[in-house]
Structure formats: structure tokens, C-alpha cells
Amino acid sequence: MNLSVLLGMIGPNQIIIILVIVVLLFGAKKIPELMKGVGKGIKDFKDATKGNDEESRNENNHDRKELP
């Protein structure tokens, strides 16, 4: 089956069931900590990819300056 078909089949009842399962597995107090960790991970990933882009631009500019 196609992924978009599966995602189209998820309704409000299924989302509520998934949320209840997550609360049961992790507990209500642990969920904010998990979300904070996920957010920090995404921020670190964006910063790392942004840093790589800036490094490549600096290297390209440096190479152009050395050429006669």
C-alpha cells in the first residue's frame, strides 16, 4: 500500500488512541521532557546543516581568491 493512502486513513479516533498509548507508555510527566529533547535535536540538526552550508561557501570564496 502507498504511504499517502495509509496516512489518509488515520482519523481523529485513531489519533486519540495513539495519544492514549503514548501517555500510558511514557507517563504524562515524561512527555514534555521527550518533546523538549526532540525540539533540541531538530534545532541542533538545523544548526549543523546551516554550519556546513556556511563552511562550503567560505571554502568556495577562499578558493576563488587564490586563483589568479
Backbone bond lengths (Angstrom), bond angles and torsions (degrees), N, CA, C in turn:
res aa  C-N    CA-C-N  psi(-1)  N-CA   C-N-CA  omega(-1)  CA-C   N-CA-C  phi
1 M - - - 1.447 - - 1.516 110.57 -
2 N 1.284 114.93 151.66 1.454 122.53 179.38 1.529 110.08 -77.29
3 L 1.322 116.67 143.58 1.471 121.08 -178.54 1.519 111.42 -62.77
4 S 1.331 117.23 -38.91 1.463 119.41 -179.65 1.517 111.52 -65.53
5 V 1.322 117.61 -31.09 1.465 120.75 176.89 1.525 109.67 -68.14
6 L 1.335 116.84 -42.15 1.463 120.14 179.09 1.520 111.37 -64.85
7 L 1.334 117.04 -41.56 1.456 119.82 179.86 1.524 111.00 -68.06
8 G 1.309 117.43 -31.32 1.456 121.00 178.37 1.509 112.50 -69.93
9 M 1.323 117.60 -19.57 1.457 121.82 -177.53 1.531 112.25 -87.90
10 I 1.331 117.93 -7.72 1.460 120.71 -179.61 1.522 108.55 -81.66
11 G 1.318 115.15 122.98 1.453 120.49 -179.90 1.506 111.54 -113.55
12 P 1.324 116.85 -176.07 1.467 120.72 -178.77 1.529 112.94 -61.22
13 N 1.332 117.09 -36.51 1.470 119.41 179.16 1.524 111.45 -63.92
14 Q 1.314 117.06 -41.08 1.458 120.51 -179.70 1.527 110.91 -67.71
15 I 1.333 117.09 -37.21 1.461 119.99 178.60 1.524 110.46 -64.61
16 I 1.330 116.98 -41.39 1.461 120.91 178.38 1.525 110.48 -62.77
17 I 1.323 117.06 -42.26 1.464 121.11 178.68 1.520 110.53 -62.38
18 I 1.335 117.54 -42.48 1.467 121.32 178.88 1.526 110.39 -62.99
19 L 1.334 117.09 -43.47 1.464 120.37 179.21 1.526 111.93 -63.40
20 V 1.334 117.22 -39.33 1.466 120.77 178.17 1.525 109.98 -64.03
21 I 1.316 117.16 -41.60 1.466 120.72 179.24 1.526 110.39 -63.83
22 V 1.335 117.23 -41.99 1.468 120.96 178.92 1.523 110.28 -62.06
23 V 1.340 117.35 -43.36 1.469 120.67 179.26 1.517 110.25 -63.86
24 L 1.314 117.48 -40.44 1.461 120.41 179.41 1.527 111.45 -66.05
25 L 1.323 116.82 -38.66 1.461 120.03 -177.78 1.528 112.36 -72.43
26 F 1.323 116.88 -44.38 1.455 120.37 -171.95 1.520 113.94 -104.15
27 G 1.294 118.09 -22.18 1.456 120.91 -176.25 1.521 110.77 87.33
28 A 1.302 116.02 149.81 1.464 121.03 -174.41 1.526 111.84 -67.27
29 K 1.328 118.09 -30.61 1.466 120.44 -178.49 1.521 111.96 -76.58
30 K 1.311 117.69 -24.26 1.460 121.08 -175.82 1.530 112.36 -84.71
31 I 1.318 117.90 -22.35 1.468 121.38 -175.30 1.526 112.17 -62.30
32 P 1.349 120.59 -45.77 1.477 118.16 177.74 1.527 113.00 -59.86
33 E 1.325 117.09 -36.15 1.462 120.05 177.19 1.525 110.89 -64.66
34 L 1.327 116.36 -41.38 1.462 120.16 178.48 1.522 111.10 -63.26
35 M 1.321 117.38 -44.51 1.465 121.50 179.97 1.529 111.14 -65.23
36 K 1.325 116.66 -36.60 1.463 120.96 177.23 1.533 109.92 -63.57
37 G 1.327 115.92 -42.18 1.460 120.23 177.90 1.513 112.49 -64.94
38 V 1.331 116.31 -39.70 1.464 120.21 178.22 1.522 109.91 -64.73
39 G 1.329 116.83 -44.82 1.461 120.65 179.02 1.518 112.30 -61.41
40 K 1.326 116.34 -41.39 1.460 120.03 179.05 1.527 110.60 -66.09
41 G 1.321 116.41 -39.17 1.456 119.90 178.33 1.524 111.97 -63.40
42 I 1.322 116.78 -41.27 1.463 120.51 178.21 1.523 110.26 -65.13
43 K 1.341 116.61 -42.18 1.468 120.67 179.68 1.525 110.41 -63.30
44 D 1.335 117.04 -44.09 1.462 120.40 178.80 1.525 111.13 -62.60
45 F 1.328 116.76 -39.77 1.461 120.85 178.96 1.525 110.71 -63.58
46 K 1.333 116.82 -44.83 1.468 120.26 178.96 1.521 110.69 -62.78
47 D 1.344 116.82 -42.72 1.458 120.33 178.88 1.530 111.16 -62.53
48 A 1.319 116.74 -40.36 1.461 120.64 -179.34 1.524 110.93 -66.84
49 T 1.317 117.38 -43.09 1.467 119.34 179.90 1.526 110.37 -69.09
50 K 1.326 117.63 -35.68 1.457 121.17 177.51 1.524 109.88 -66.40
51 G 1.310 116.79 -39.28 1.467 121.09 178.07 1.508 111.60 -64.39
52 N 1.326 117.93 -39.02 1.464 121.34 178.10 1.518 110.94 -65.32
53 D 1.322 117.69 -39.13 1.458 121.13 178.46 1.526 110.50 -63.73
54 E 1.334 116.82 -43.32 1.464 120.87 179.79 1.528 110.87 -65.97
55 E 1.333 117.71 -38.41 1.459 120.91 178.81 1.517 110.41 -64.06
56 S 1.356 117.71 -42.15 1.458 119.23 179.79 1.519 111.53 -65.92
57 R 1.325 116.88 -37.33 1.467 119.43 177.71 1.519 110.41 -65.45
58 N 1.325 117.00 -42.39 1.464 120.03 179.18 1.523 111.18 -64.05
59 E 1.324 117.63 -39.66 1.464 120.93 178.21 1.514 110.46 -65.46
60 N 1.332 117.64 -41.94 1.460 120.61 179.34 1.526 110.49 -64.77
61 N 1.323 118.23 -41.49 1.453 121.50 178.10 1.519 110.90 -65.78
62 H 1.328 117.43 -38.77 1.459 122.22 179.63 1.531 109.81 -65.72
63 D 1.339 117.30 -41.68 1.476 121.31 178.74 1.523 110.74 -63.72
64 R 1.295 118.08 -38.36 1.458 121.25 -179.26 1.524 111.41 -68.49
65 K 1.317 117.42 -33.50 1.461 120.37 179.59 1.521 111.62 -69.30
66 E 1.322 117.70 -31.21 1.463 121.09 -177.16 1.525 111.74 -77.00
67 L 1.325 118.13 -25.23 1.460 120.33 -178.68 1.529 110.22 -72.42
68 P 1.340 117.39 137.87 1.472 120.57 179.37 1.507 112.50 -72.94
